[in-house]
Every structure is written in C-alpha cells, then in structure tokens.
Amino acid sequence: MMQRNNIKQELVFIVFIIVVVSGLPVTLGAETGELSVSIFEHNDRIPLPCRAWVSVGGKRFFNPVTKSCTPYARDRSFSCDGHFIIRIPAGKAIVHIERGKEYLSVDKEITILKNQTTKVDITLKRWINMQKEDWYSSDMHCHFGLNNIEILKQLALADDINLEPILTLWNHQRSTSNDKSSTRIGRRSRNFWRKSYTRYK
C-alpha cells in the first residue's frame, strides 16, 4: 500500500511539472535577442505610428519592452509611436507592420542574433491619399474603457483614423499588464466621410 501511494505521489508530481513547464513562455531557456524597429513613411524620416507584431516559428510576439507601446491581446498585435524594441527567440523572424487602409503593409524577414540587438528601419508606402479627395476616415464604435487619452490617441494614429467619437457607456474593461488596449472591442472598422456632406458649426 505504501509503495502504491508513493507511485501515485510521483505521478502527480510529474503531471504537475509537465503542466507548469507547458505554460511557461516559449522564450524561457531559449537563446534570445532584441529587435529594434523604426518605421517611417516613404521619403520622410519622421517616426510613423503604426500597428505591428513579430512572428517566430509560427508564434506571434506582441509584447514589446518599449513602455510607450500598447499591446492588444485580442488581435495579438500592438501599436507604437513609430519605434519599438521587442525580445524574441534568436533565428529567423518576420516583422509585420501596417497602418490603416491607405498604406501597403510590410512583412520583412530578418535574422535575430542571440544576446544582441538587431536594428531595422522599415518604410511604409501610401498607395492612396483619401484626404486629398476630401474623404476622412473614422471609427464610429470605440469605448473609452481605461480613461487614458494617450492610449486612445496612439491607437487612432496607428490605424490612421481621422475621426473617433468616444462612447461613454459600457466601459467596464479592465487593464492588465499584458493588454493595455481594452479601450476598444475587436478589430477596427473603417468608414469614410465626405467633407462636402458634413456641416461644421
């Protein structure tokens, strides 16, 4: 009986270890490096707010070490002010950068060196300029759940939103260390409003 109880205890311990290890981040114990990315518009050297994520071996990484960035767990992406640093496993990686509907997204393959910082500049090209045609983008469904105007501003700029009315009802989202961007629900939809159809008083 004692031997059988010992076997049960050992099995429980083994299962416990397996569960704990399987829940640890992929990067734990792996050789990692830092990726430093700066984003600019074509023919301009001013940092361009955008949305991004990094893929390594089919896994997305979206929690940069740069404090000004805003991770968004629902989309597995983050917004930034035009620059970010993220720690990821060494080896081949793909950086995805996008900004709304008027810019061509970029997927750039790079090699991350272990224990080093790999610096990359990425340029986004605009394929159309709706404002020159008197059209302005908007997000008509946005909850202000964290009461942080800086986060909201960054998200709007990263998605190239011109008009963003804020809903003040049903704002019960909670902030977490891994997801500061609970100010909105789901992926942004894009609407365009013609200036000639709108009267400003």
Order of alpha helices (4+ residues) and beta strands (2+ residues): alpha-beta-beta-beta-beta-beta-beta-beta-beta-beta-beta-alpha-beta
